[in-house]
Amino acid sequence: MEISRRHVVFGVGAWVVIYGAFILLAGPTEFINEASKLSQGRLAWILLVNALGTVCMGLVLFTVSVGAGLMSRQSRASS
């Protein structure tokens, strides 16, 4: 089964909606209050894991976009 552009747009859109809902439910002030209570060591680990998750998400989105034909060879060569 090939991945269509519509599937990619739906998947990315759903991810954005879920992420936005999480931000609204958690609330930015709640995050700031809790983050200020963390030790430096724990905050460093959280940021490291977050960075790794971001890189993995980017790689997945890149792979899906190439598989769906959203990125041509020309656009990848010029990047």
C-alpha positions in Angstrom: 0.0 0.0 0.0 1.4 3.4 -1.0 1.1 6.4 1.2 -0.9 9.1 -0.5 -0.5 12.8 0.0 -3.9 12.9 1.6 -2.8 10.4 4.3 0.3 12.4 5.0 -1.6 15.7 5.4 -4.2 13.9 7.6 -1.5 12.4 9.8 0.5 15.6 10.2 -2.8 17.5 10.8 -3.9 15.1 13.5 -0.5 15.3 15.2 -0.8 19.1 15.3 -4.3 19.0 16.7 -3.4 16.5 19.4 -0.3 18.5 20.3 -2.3 21.7 20.4 -5.0 20.0 22.6 -2.2 18.9 25.0 -0.9 22.4 25.3 -4.4 23.8 26.0 -5.1 21.1 28.6 -1.8 21.3 30.3 -1.7 25.1 30.2 1.5 27.1 29.8 1.5 28.4 33.4 1.2 24.9 34.8 4.3 23.9 32.8 6.3 26.9 34.0 5.4 26.2 37.6 6.4 22.6 37.4 9.5 23.2 35.4 10.9 25.7 38.0 10.8 22.9 40.6 13.0 20.5 38.6 16.6 19.9 39.5 19.2 20.8 36.9 20.2 17.2 36.3 16.6 16.1 35.8 15.9 19.0 33.5 19.0 18.1 31.4 17.7 14.6 30.9 14.2 15.8 30.0 15.7 18.2 27.4 17.9 15.5 26.0 15.1 13.0 25.6 12.9 15.8 24.1 15.6 16.6 21.6 16.0 12.9 20.6 12.2 12.6 20.2 12.2 15.7 18.0 14.9 14.4 15.8 13.1 11.0 15.5 9.8 12.8 14.6 11.6 14.8 11.9 13.2 11.6 10.4 9.8 9.9 10.4 8.1 12.9 8.7 10.9 13.2 6.2 10.7 9.4 5.4 6.9 9.6 5.0 7.1 12.7 2.8 9.6 11.1 0.5 7.5 7.9 0.4 4.4 9.9 -0.5 6.2 11.8 -3.2 6.0 15.2 -1.5 9.8 15.7 -1.9 11.2 15.2 -5.4 14.9 14.4 -6.0 15.5 17.9 -7.2 14.2 19.5 -4.0 16.4 17.1 -1.9 19.5 17.9 -4.0 19.0 21.6 -3.6 18.6 21.4 0.2 
